[in-house]
Amino acid sequence: MTQDHETHTPDPERVETLREIAEDVRGDSSESEQVSAMLYRVSDLYDPDEETSPKDIYLNMREILRTKES
């Protein structure tokens, strides 16, 4: 793994790319909205204005998936 992935260095370009992809995949289905939400949440890891960790993101994604199952 590269250092960038290990330290989760702020990377505005990566944030923008992930969020653009999230917008592109968002659609009318609950599955596409779910994938979009996950991509957006992962982008927070690289956003210098967000304070999050991989664990926080994992827990949030798990909740997104549980909500879908309900």
N, C-alpha and C positions, 0 to 999 in steps of 0.2 A: 504494500500500500504506500502511496506517496505521502509525503509530509502534509500536504494540503488536506488530504482526507483524514489524517490522524489528528490534526489540530483544528480542523474546520475553520480555517482562516476566512475572514470576510472576503467575499468575492461577488461584487455587485453584478458583474457580467453573468455569472452562473445563476444568480437570483433571477435576473431578467429572463434568461433563457428558459429556466424551469417554469417560471410563471407564464411565459408566452406559450409553452407547450401545454400547461394546465388549461389555459384559455382555449387552445385549439382542440383539446380532447373533450372539453365540457360539452355535453349535448343534452338531449332530452331524457336519456335513460338514467336510471339511478346508478348504474355501473359506471357510466362515463363521468357523472358528477362525483362519484366516489374516487375514481382515479385522479380526477382533477384536484380534489381536496387533498389527496395524499401528496401529489406533486407540489402543490402550493406549500404544504406543511414542511416538506423536505427543503424547499427553497429557504425557509426561515433559518435553517442551520447556517447558511452562508450570508444572511442579511445582517449587516453590522448594527442595525437598529433593533434586532431581535435578540433576546436572551433565552436561548434554548439549548438543549443537549440532545444527543442521539436517543437517550433514554426517554426524554420528554416526547420526542417525535414518535418513537415506538409506541408509547402508551397512548398517544393521541390517535395514531393509526389503528391501534387495536380497538379503541372506542368507536372509531368510524366503522370498522368492520362489524363490531357487535351491534351497532345501531342498524346497520343494513340487515342483519340477521333477524332483528325483532319484527 
